[in-house]
């Protein structure tokens, strides 16, 4: 595929194309970074929402200390792109991955998480044999019921074992309040999130009281950001997707503070009925599972359904002038699951293409 040239307009693009409004993106980045800075919390935004070392470098220039990665392969891509301070927020298991982790440690300074001593023991042997030291945090289950050691005594015991293992440096703990992101905005959501995070910070207190180091207390998703960032005892925020915003964050998580920065530019390819239009963007172009996508700037046009390569739009009577060949910008249902479908972000300042960011971490699932 031939990339568009810098300086072109959206009218010059083929469709569908993944576009970023740079002014909106920078507004969102400044808001997230600033909120963390005001509370003396480090910001380590998740790279799973963008998969791009160049965009990660932009975030670091705006105040992030590094990035959180979903997979080891993603951290490898970041390190090769010059982003060396990474938190791999997934459990790394198996000799092939541990060997790769050793090689990653030679060029970067990752933090890895464990929730069982068996994971830590494998890291300890590999790092000791290589003459290296690896930062490790214990992942604590604070209610999501996915992975994580039980809070309290079990977490303290795991932390003690990690601290005693050669080749490892106990760096702290992490948790994820992901089960609470879609509670209705307001007092109930704030209370529930703060209660879950108190489990995490109380566990950090127990670890420190046992004479063990616990510098990092990491958590935070975009859907809980404005509550999590206010929680006492948190040292690090992982929320990253808010930099793009999407329909899920706006309506599923009740976030209204940030701007839509990510859109899919699509073309109307059919007008089969007065109340229906079809665009050239379906499930292989954008996510619609977490929330239906939205038509940017048009309340009178709704995304009714997505098939593999088609999107069906429901049209109000005011839209009858819409014709084949017209273009629309679509706000994805969920940005994380949309970006991974594309090779590049096209960053626009106004209507001029200013930057192209390759998604070099796309497909790095191992």
SULHUVEN-V620926 format. One record per run of one state. SS is the DSSP state (alpha for helix, beta for strand, coil for the rest). FROM is the first residue (numbers start at 1). TO is the last residue. If there is no record, write none. Layout:
SS/FROM/TO  SS/FROM/TO
This chain:
coil/1/9  alpha/10/12  coil/13/16  beta/17/21  alpha/22/38  coil/39/41  beta/42/43  coil/44/45  beta/46/46  alpha/47/49  coil/50/52  alpha/53/61  coil/62/66  beta/67/69  coil/70/71  alpha/72/80  coil/81/85  beta/86/91  coil/92/94  alpha/95/107  coil/108/110  beta/111/114  coil/115/116  alpha/117/130  coil/131/133  beta/134/141  coil/142/148  beta/149/150  coil/151/152  alpha/153/164  coil/165/167  beta/168/174  coil/175/177  alpha/178/180  coil/181/186  alpha/187/209  coil/210/215  beta/216/219  coil/220/221  alpha/222/228  coil/229/235  beta/236/237  coil/238/240  alpha/241/243  coil/244/246  alpha/247/252  coil/253/261  beta/262/273  coil/274/275  beta/276/279  coil/280/293  beta/294/295  coil/296/300  beta/301/306  coil/307/310  beta/311/315  coil/316/316  alpha/317/319  coil/320/326  beta/327/331  coil/332/334  alpha/335/339  coil/340/343  beta/344/349  coil/350/351  beta/352/358  coil/359/366
